[in-house]
Amino acid sequence: MTQKIEDYALIGDCETAALVGRNGSIDWLCWPAFDSDACFAAILGNHENGRWLIAPSESATSISRRYLGNTVILETRFETETGTVALIDFMPPRGKASDIVRLVRGVSGTVRMRMELVIRFGFGVDIPWVRRIDHSLLAVAGQDMTVLRTPVEIRGEDLTTVADFEVKEGETVPFVLTYGPSHLAPPAPIDPEVALQETEKFWKDWCSHCTRDGDYQDLVVRSLITLKALTFGPTGGIVAAPTTSLPEKLGGSRNWDYRFCWLRDATFTLLALMNSGYTEEALAWHNWLLRAAAGSPSNMQIMYGIWGQRRLLEWEAGWLDGYEGARPVRVGNAAHAQLQLDVYGELIDAFHQSRMARLKLDEETWALECAVLNHLAEVWDRPDHGIWERRGQPKHYVFSKVMTWVAFDRGIKSAETFGFKAPLLHWRTLREAIHRDVCNKGFDAEENAFVESYGAKLLDASVLLLPAVGFLPADDPRIRGTIAAVERCLMRDGFVLRHDPRELPAGQPPLEGAFLACSLWLADAYVLSGDLDKAQVLFDRVVGIANDVGLLAEEYDSVAGRQTGNFPQALTHIALINTAHNLSAARQESEKPAQQRSK
């Protein structure tokens, strides 16, 4: 049976990632990279679409799990009537090949165990040719190859590799599955125990660079680790999530492929990394942005592949039933071809924030920014598809227009602060014109709020970012009115929806669950407005629905009490880091003596 999304935990090697269920089954893995075809796709179908199960043969009386310290080494502990075992799952930092190591350790008594390995390349459809070579099991299909190494006796049953074995107290039984291109010799074996030590050292060393030491430290560090695990090491690109087609609404069709890098997340990501001391990762992300956006600004996309690829053609894997029947299962993302004007602002803002943090930027960065702003001067007043990638007719989305204002505002500030040559008079004129246009056409006096798009009555949670990007101060009556309207119209069971439910017929439930990043954006707006207690309540509510190992998906279905959408979601964890930072800084500021605050 399909497990809940929050029943999964993440392991990864900073080039790809796998999802491990509470039952000891790895149900999702794309190999060798985040955007490769899946070889385990059971989460989107059933066990016949690929999985790797290691668990007690008899039902466990208790299952608990944790990450070993500040790592992505997962320990799942199974207690049975005859004893207790710990299953330790991890992916060592990538060497010449990619490995999954699974160590079964006897904690007490004697436990009978079962291993079932179903490899299905091509998103769960391609059955490999399997053969034995020197105590290894080789599985090959097309370009892909895996090698299983274990001292346990294995056998084939119904196109599945199985093993039955016992683990006694103090014993450790290793399993190592390694990926390699099928045209090369099988990858060399690794020592599982040495790999465990090296993996633990890698993550502990990485976490030691965190400069943040304040409130919510454990939550922030876990989110930072998750962000690092979603980073494609060779390029610095950060995927929105390691999964595709986990539904935004259970049983629905709003199922998208998130294994790509969105420009939308640029500034949020940089701030999360820089505020936590990770300048190297921030610079790698900046450089990825620079390479991906290089070329004609008119061809700039909202998202790119992990290498910076531009064509992310969307197709459907019709043989997969979808998570709990949510179909279709999509591979690729057609939204990559949309016009979204907000990405220009996010790009220029990211570069400006990088400069302000004294990152050493490529000399070509300013030239690219000038080219982008010259193009934006010609297209800022066009309709687009908005930050949420609406697939209908384009509109004049308020947030898109605000971010074009941000683009010129940050361009002006960079030129003024760092002495760059720029057409400042022209940019200032455009900045004022855009600001006036948004205030005149994007604010609805009857709603007393900024709305989703020009002339609309409906709201959109992205307008919560207006004070955060500096478009208007948080104490402006129009911002306070917008926050009140969001509370009135977009909140459901204490969480924030990104789309206005009033667009649907009366009585029809929302299109999707509450969007967790938007809920944290409202908390940020509360912080800027000085409502720290309300911000704290909302922040605690969001982090309270994280799973037992601290991971969050894109959305939350408050009626079902379940996480929904792709998992774990980078934007949610980025927003958590930033809101924790904002709350902590505001608390510290409020606790200063009045005389010190006034300086």
Buried (B, 14 or more C-beta within 10 A) or exposed (E): EBBBBBBBBBBBBBBBBBBBBBBBBBBBBBBBBBBBBBBBBBBBBBBBBBBBBBBBEBEBEEBEBBBBEBBBBBBBBBBBEEBBBBBBBBBBBBEEBBBBBBBBBBBBBBBBBBBBBBBBBBBBBBBBEBEEEEEBBBBBBEEBBBBBBBEBEBEEEEEBBBBEBBBEBEEBBBBBBBBBEBEEEBBEBBEBEEBBEBBBEBBEEBBEEBEBEEBBEEBBBBBBBBBBBBBBBEBBBBBBBBBBBBBBBBEBEBBBBBBBBBBBBBBBBBBBBBBBBBBEBBBBBBBBBBBBBBEEBEEBBBBBBBBBBBEBEBEBBEEBBBBBEBBBBBBBBBBBBBBBBBBBBBBBBBBBBBBBBEBEBBEEBBEBBBBBBEBBBEBBEEBBBBBBBBEEEBBBBBBBBBBBBBBBBBBBBBBEEEEBEBBEEEBEEBBEBBBEBBEEBBBBEEBBBBBBBBEBBBBBBBBBBBBBBBBBEBEBEBBBBBBEBBEEBBBBEEBBBBBBBEBEEEEEEBBBBBBBBBBBBBBBBBBBBEBBEBBBEBBEBBBEBBBEBBBBBBBBBBEEEBBBBBBBBBBBBBBBBBBBBBBBBBBEEEEEEEEEEEE
